[in-house]
Amino acid sequence: MLVRGVDRVVIATDDRRIFREVESFGGEAVMTSSACRNGTERCGEACGELGFSQGVVVNVQGDAPLTPPWFVEALVQAVTSGAAVATPAIRCDGKTLQSLRKDRKQGLVGGTTVVMDRRGQALYFSKEVIPWCSSTFGEDEKTPVFYHAGVYAYTVDALERYCRTEPGMLETHEGLEQLRFMESGTSIQCQIVRRHGRMIWEVNNPEDVVIVENGLMLAGIK
């Protein structure tokens, strides 16, 4: 495996086709309920099915196949160092910010952004581009906007508490699962990571599929 320090990889799904495909190449899969409302709930259910009671659980979602291995390693380190939940944040350059703004003007969600305190604790996540700023930036210039990559690491205890908590107003309206942690008082540690030339994009719209497929080929994954 490309990610160091990982003991086990399990595909959690509610789709028999995915389950059978994983089994066909010798992977490990677990069937979960179609009632799971998001990936974090699915991870929590999978932990219960597999009997996980301790350690660090990492949720790499199916719409984010471009996730680099060093992102996962940074999250594991954060949780083993005391965080209940950790997730990556990437400082946007001017080109990325321009792309996010363009998508919003067209009514599309190009990605999620996050604002943090000085310790890296998340203050808020949004599908809008936050913080608002009137400045223009050069393509390679650093901006005050951080892109949030939808990968999470949790303690099993944090996952169990999450699954016992109903979605709040912010999660419901933003459609962002991580806001449930924050609304119920659980802090999220944002690990600032670098792309090191790797394309980072998720499938939020049909138009994103081609972008992600091209990124996989550039990374030598597909």
Secondary structure as UniProt FT lines:
FT   TURN            4..5
FT   STRAND          11..13
FT   HELIX           16..24
FT   TURN            25..26
FT   STRAND          29..31
FT   TURN            34..35
FT   HELIX           39..50
FT   STRAND          56..60
FT   TURN            62..63
FT   TURN            65..66
FT   HELIX           69..80
FT   TURN            81..82
FT   STRAND          85..93
FT   HELIX           94..105
FT   TURN            106..107
FT   STRAND          112..116
FT   TURN            118..119
FT   STRAND          121..126
FT   TURN            139..140
FT   STRAND          142..148
FT   STRAND          151..155
FT   HELIX           156..163
FT   HELIX           169..174
FT   TURN            177..178
FT   HELIX           179..183
FT   TURN            184..185
FT   STRAND          189..192
FT   TURN            196..197
FT   TURN            206..207
FT   HELIX           208..218
FT   TURN            219..220
//
